[in-house]
Amino acid sequence: MEPFNVSLQKLVETTGLNVLYTPDPLAGHKVYSAEVNRPGLVLAGFYQYFDNDRLQIIGLTEYSYLMDLDGQKRLTHLEKLFSFQPPAVILAHGIPVLPEFEALARRYAVPLLASWEETSGMMSRVINILNIELAPRITRHGVLVEVYGEGILLLGDSGVGKSETAIELVKRGHRLVADDAVELRKTSPRTVLGAAPANIRHFVELRGLGIINVARLFGAGAVKNSIEVEMVVQLEPWDRTKSYDRTGLENEMYDILGVKFPSLTIPVMPGRNLAIVLETAAINNRQKEMGYNAAKELLDSLGLEDDITTR
């Protein structure tokens, strides 16, 4: 399986970089590393441990250093950089394009890009896009919705009512992110970003009704392209023999790509309004994140906390 990658074409389109030179179409040039590099050490003559999988960004500091070198020394160090054939060399901060840049880019077939934006700001945007595009990912059968700003991933067997619940939430002013297939990307050690595959984005299947386009039916405000997952809710048919959590003291967690999220198991039965339950769960989860737990407060006021925790 080929490692995750992003084309330079997509990077240019999403960041607004200018193309100064490319040996062939940028769609064929792939970036495999989410790290970027400012090649100050290479330009100073230190080449050990150089990672040529990274985008190389030359800012005002590197340019000023190069201009202090005599012509031959500058050419020698720049040629060493281009000879490693990194995915691309990006000139930031609107620095002038030296003749050596273009000549070496053509000699070693390295795409040469440019930006007028300040180096740190441009680097931040490029890294953010790379972290998303190159993040480890999995796809789960479920529904992802935004409820009061909280990303809630609904899981459960087919026919349990995930899509119907999502539509009810949309009617109540919340937003749909993905239905049926949810693509989950680990964008940081503590963050998982959820989205829908592009070819089924905004579509929902309702049994007995068929396929609907939520954005067309309810408006652009009813959908969102992606959101960070905050909580996982597992829907299942009501099982009268099973004991469900009735206090909220139990802290169940659900693992996604090594990141753990609060998890609830909610039984489904006729007449139960799942949309209201999920709205309440979203607000309650936010309160817990802020340090307030209603169940603990109640047990504390009843003097039962010690009895419960010691059982």
C-alpha positions as CSV (number, residue, x, y, z in Angstrom):
1,M,0.0,0.0,0.0
2,E,1.4,3.4,-1.0
3,P,1.9,5.9,1.8
4,F,-0.5,8.7,2.1
5,N,0.5,11.6,-0.1
6,V,-0.8,15.0,-1.4
7,S,0.0,16.4,-4.8
8,L,1.7,19.7,-5.2
9,Q,-1.2,20.8,-7.4
10,K,-3.6,20.5,-4.5
11,L,-1.1,22.2,-2.2
12,V,-0.8,25.1,-4.6
13,E,-4.6,25.4,-5.0
14,T,-5.3,25.4,-1.2
15,T,-2.5,27.7,-0.2
16,G,-2.4,30.2,-3.1
17,L,1.3,29.6,-3.9
18,N,2.6,30.8,-7.2
19,V,4.4,28.4,-9.6
20,L,7.7,29.8,-10.9
21,Y,8.8,26.6,-12.5
22,T,7.8,23.0,-12.8
23,P,9.4,20.3,-15.0
24,D,6.0,18.7,-15.6
25,P,2.4,19.0,-14.3
26,L,2.2,19.5,-10.5
27,A,-0.4,16.8,-10.2
28,G,2.3,14.2,-10.7
29,H,4.5,15.6,-7.9
30,K,3.7,14.0,-4.5
31,V,4.6,15.1,-1.0
32,Y,4.9,12.3,1.5
33,S,6.1,14.1,4.6
34,A,4.0,16.5,6.8
35,E,7.2,18.2,8.0
36,V,8.8,21.2,6.3
37,N,12.3,22.5,6.5
38,R,14.1,25.8,6.4
39,P,17.5,24.8,4.9
40,G,19.7,27.1,6.8
41,L,22.2,24.4,7.8
42,V,22.4,23.1,4.2
43,L,23.1,26.6,2.9
44,A,25.8,26.9,5.5
45,G,27.5,23.7,4.3
46,F,26.1,21.1,6.8
47,Y,24.4,18.3,4.9
48,Q,24.3,15.4,7.4
49,Y,20.8,14.1,8.4
50,F,19.2,16.2,5.6
51,D,15.7,14.9,4.8
52,N,14.9,15.3,1.2
53,D,11.3,14.2,1.6
54,R,10.4,17.6,3.1
55,L,9.4,20.8,1.4
56,Q,12.2,23.3,1.6
57,I,11.2,26.9,2.5
58,I,13.6,29.8,1.9
59,G,12.6,32.9,3.8
60,L,14.1,36.3,4.3
61,T,16.7,35.0,6.8
62,E,18.1,32.4,4.4
63,Y,18.0,34.9,1.5
64,S,19.9,37.5,3.5
65,Y,22.5,35.0,4.4
66,L,22.9,33.9,0.7
67,M,23.3,37.6,-0.4
68,D,26.3,37.9,2.0
69,L,28.1,35.0,0.2
70,D,30.3,35.5,-2.8
71,G,28.7,34.3,-6.1
72,Q,30.6,31.0,-6.4
73,K,30.0,30.0,-2.7
74,R,26.3,30.9,-3.0
75,L,26.0,28.8,-6.2
76,T,27.8,25.8,-4.5
77,H,25.5,25.7,-1.5
78,L,22.3,26.2,-3.5
79,E,23.3,23.5,-5.9
80,K,23.8,21.1,-3.0
81,L,20.3,21.9,-1.9
82,F,18.7,21.3,-5.3
83,S,20.8,18.2,-5.9
84,F,18.9,16.4,-3.1
85,Q,15.8,16.9,-5.3
86,P,13.2,17.8,-2.6
87,P,9.5,17.7,-3.5
88,A,9.7,21.5,-4.0
89,V,11.5,24.7,-3.0
90,I,9.3,27.5,-1.8
91,L,10.5,31.1,-1.8
92,A,8.6,33.0,1.0
93,H,8.1,36.6,2.0
94,G,8.3,37.8,-1.7
95,I,12.0,37.5,-1.8
96,P,13.6,38.2,-5.2
97,V,14.0,35.2,-7.5
98,L,17.8,34.9,-8.0
99,P,19.0,33.6,-11.4
100,E,20.5,30.6,-9.5
101,F,17.1,29.5,-8.2
102,E,15.6,29.1,-11.7
103,A,18.7,27.6,-13.3
104,L,19.2,25.0,-10.6
105,A,15.5,24.2,-10.5
106,R,15.6,23.4,-14.2
107,R,18.9,21.4,-13.9
108,Y,17.6,19.1,-11.2
109,A,13.9,19.1,-12.2
110,V,12.7,20.6,-8.8
111,P,9.4,22.6,-8.7
112,L,10.0,26.1,-7.7
113,L,7.1,27.9,-5.9
114,A,6.8,31.3,-4.3
115,S,4.6,33.3,-1.8
116,W,4.3,36.9,-0.8
117,E,3.1,35.9,2.6
118,E,5.4,36.1,5.6
119,T,7.4,32.9,6.1
120,S,6.0,31.8,9.5
121,G,2.4,32.4,8.4
122,M,2.8,30.6,5.1
123,M,4.6,27.7,6.8
124,S,1.8,27.4,9.4
125,R,-0.8,27.1,6.6
126,V,1.2,24.6,4.6
127,I,1.9,22.4,7.7
128,N,-1.8,22.5,8.7
129,I,-2.8,21.3,5.2
130,L,-0.1,18.6,5.2
131,N,-1.2,17.3,8.6
132,I,-4.7,16.9,7.4
133,E,-3.9,15.4,4.0
134,L,-1.2,13.0,5.3
135,A,-2.8,12.0,8.5
136,P,-3.4,8.3,9.4
137,R,-7.0,7.5,8.6
138,I,-9.8,5.0,8.8
139,T,-13.4,4.8,7.6
140,R,-16.2,3.8,9.9
141,H,-19.8,3.0,9.1
142,G,-21.8,5.7,11.0
143,V,-23.0,9.2,11.0
144,L,-21.2,12.4,12.1
145,V,-23.1,15.5,13.2
146,E,-22.3,18.8,14.8
147,V,-24.6,19.5,17.8
148,Y,-24.0,22.8,19.6
149,G,-20.5,22.8,18.2
150,E,-19.7,19.3,19.4
151,G,-18.7,16.7,16.9
152,I,-20.7,13.5,17.7
153,L,-20.0,10.2,15.9
154,L,-23.1,8.0,15.9
155,L,-22.4,4.3,15.5
156,G,-24.7,1.3,15.5
157,D,-26.1,-1.5,13.3
158,S,-27.8,-0.7,10.0
159,G,-31.5,0.3,10.5
160,V,-31.1,1.4,14.1
161,G,-32.0,4.9,13.3
162,K,-28.7,6.9,12.8
163,S,-29.7,8.7,9.6
164,E,-33.2,9.5,10.9
165,T,-31.7,11.0,14.0
166,A,-29.3,13.1,12.0
167,I,-32.2,14.5,9.9
168,E,-34.2,15.3,13.1
169,L,-31.1,17.1,14.4
170,V,-30.7,19.1,11.2
171,K,-34.4,20.2,11.4
172,R,-33.6,21.4,15.0
173,G,-30.8,23.7,13.6
174,H,-27.7,21.4,13.9
175,R,-25.5,20.3,11.0
176,L,-24.7,17.1,9.2
177,V,-21.1,16.2,8.4
178,A,-21.3,12.6,7.1
179,D,-23.7,9.8,6.6
180,D,-23.1,6.1,6.1
181,A,-19.3,6.4,5.7
182,V,-17.2,8.6,8.0
183,E,-13.6,9.3,7.1
184,L,-11.6,9.8,10.3
185,R,-8.1,11.4,10.3
186,K,-5.7,11.6,13.2
187,T,-4.4,15.2,12.7
188,S,-2.6,15.4,16.1
189,P,-2.0,13.1,19.1
190,R,-5.3,14.3,20.6
191,T,-7.3,15.2,17.6
192,V,-9.4,13.2,15.1
193,L,-11.0,15.1,12.2
194,G,-14.1,13.6,10.7
195,A,-15.5,14.2,7.2
196,A,-17.4,12.5,4.4
197,P,-15.8,11.1,1.3
198,A,-16.2,13.7,-1.4
199,N,-18.4,11.6,-3.6
200,I,-21.1,11.1,-1.0
201,R,-20.8,14.4,0.8
202,H,-24.2,15.9,2.0
203,F,-26.2,12.9,0.9
204,V,-28.3,10.8,3.3
205,E,-30.1,7.5,2.7
206,L,-33.5,7.2,4.5
207,R,-35.2,3.8,4.3
208,G,-38.5,4.0,2.5
209,L,-37.7,7.5,1.2
210,G,-34.4,7.0,-0.6
211,I,-31.5,9.3,-1.2
212,I,-31.7,13.0,-0.3
213,N,-29.3,15.9,-0.6
214,V,-29.3,17.7,2.8
215,A,-27.6,20.8,1.5
216,R,-30.2,21.2,-1.3
217,L,-33.2,20.3,0.9
218,F,-32.4,22.2,4.1
219,G,-29.9,24.8,2.9
220,A,-26.1,25.3,3.1
221,G,-26.3,26.1,6.8
222,A,-27.5,22.5,7.5
223,V,-24.2,20.9,6.5
224,K,-20.5,21.1,7.4
225,N,-17.5,19.6,5.5
226,S,-15.6,18.4,8.6
227,I,-15.4,18.6,12.4
228,E,-13.2,17.3,15.2
229,V,-14.8,14.4,17.0
230,E,-15.6,15.1,20.6
231,M,-17.8,12.2,21.6
232,V,-19.0,8.8,20.4
233,V,-22.6,7.6,20.8
234,Q,-23.4,4.0,20.1
235,L,-27.1,3.3,19.3
236,E,-28.5,-0.1,19.9
237,P,-32.0,-1.6,20.2
238,W,-33.4,-1.6,23.8
239,D,-32.4,-4.7,25.6
240,R,-34.5,-5.1,28.8
241,T,-32.0,-7.7,30.1
242,K,-29.1,-5.2,29.9
243,S,-28.2,-2.7,32.6
244,Y,-27.7,0.8,31.2
245,D,-25.8,3.6,32.9
246,R,-28.3,5.7,34.9
247,T,-26.1,8.1,36.8
248,G,-23.4,9.2,34.3
249,L,-20.6,8.3,36.7
250,E,-19.2,5.6,34.5
251,N,-16.6,7.0,32.1
252,E,-16.6,4.8,29.0
253,M,-14.1,5.6,26.3
254,Y,-13.9,4.7,22.6
255,D,-10.6,4.4,20.8
256,I,-10.1,5.9,17.3
257,L,-6.6,5.6,15.9
258,G,-5.2,5.6,19.4
259,V,-7.1,8.7,20.6
260,K,-9.8,8.0,23.3
261,F,-13.1,9.8,23.3
262,P,-16.0,9.8,25.8
263,S,-18.5,7.2,24.8
264,L,-22.2,6.6,25.5
265,T,-24.4,3.7,24.7
266,I,-28.0,4.9,24.1
267,P,-30.8,2.3,23.8
268,V,-33.3,2.9,21.0
269,M,-37.0,2.2,21.5
270,P,-40.3,3.5,20.0
271,G,-41.3,6.9,21.2
272,R,-37.9,7.9,22.4
273,N,-36.7,11.3,21.0
274,L,-33.1,10.6,20.2
275,A,-32.5,14.1,18.9
276,I,-33.3,15.6,22.3
277,V,-31.2,13.0,24.0
278,L,-28.2,13.8,21.8
279,E,-28.6,17.6,22.3
280,T,-28.6,17.0,26.1
281,A,-25.5,14.7,25.7
282,A,-23.6,17.3,23.8
283,I,-24.3,20.0,26.4
284,N,-23.5,17.7,29.3
285,N,-20.2,16.6,27.6
286,R,-19.2,20.2,27.3
287,Q,-20.0,20.8,31.0
288,K,-17.8,17.8,31.9
289,E,-15.0,19.3,29.9
290,M,-15.4,22.5,31.9
291,G,-15.2,20.5,35.1
292,Y,-18.8,20.1,36.1
293,N,-20.5,16.7,36.6
294,A,-24.2,16.8,37.6
295,A,-24.2,13.2,38.9
296,K,-21.2,13.9,41.2
297,E,-22.9,17.0,42.5
298,L,-26.1,15.2,43.3
299,L,-24.4,12.3,45.0
300,D,-22.2,14.7,47.0
301,S,-25.3,16.6,48.2
302,L,-26.9,13.3,49.3
303,G,-23.8,12.2,51.0
304,L,-23.6,9.1,48.9
305,E,-20.3,9.7,46.9
306,D,-18.1,7.7,49.2
307,D,-20.6,4.8,49.3
308,I,-20.7,4.7,45.5
309,T,-16.9,4.9,44.9
310,T,-16.1,2.2,47.5
311,R,-18.5,-0.4,46.1
